[in-house]
């Protein structure tokens, strides 16, 4: 998908929660995310705890939520690829810090994955995941304030930060930060992100 117009349409479809666009994104980018995780999963003790699919599902769930909220301004496929790779690295590093911080005896953890990184619904294709994704978005919206919800709606419509400010006031940087903080707060509340150390 090298055509900028086609990519812009693709991103709008993802923002709107289009299931087919989500399936396409998973099909195109899941192998990249999993490869990146496997490359950085060098500690054998951690590799017993985290599977590349766990991290991948966590990244995709977080991405879809944040994309629907209008957090990302993506113009090219390579920007999307870099974003997803960075998210995977950050999630893996955060999970590793959590494990070390809790000073768990990793040898005692069950091999069947009971203490896995993620407890998120599978964002991959299928009717169950579409319902789970819609439920996650509903819960996300419920936890926003009215002003934050309005901000998310305007960004979801594809408005630029300048257009958002023209309607709501403030500055582009201030509104961008407001949205980022709201997303972080709600993502932590929903268990999509671990709290900062």
Secondary structure, 3 states (H helix, E strand, C coil): CCCHHHHHHHHHHHHCCCHHHHHHHHHHHHHHHHHHHHHHCCCHHHHHHCCHHHHHHHHHHHHHHHHHCCCCCCCCHHHHHHHHHHHHHHHHHHHHHHHHHHCCCHHHCCCCCCCCCCCCCCCCCCHHHHHHHHHHHHHHHHCCCHHHHHHHHHHHCCCCHHHHHHHHCCCHHHHHHHHHHHHHHHHHHCCCCCCCC
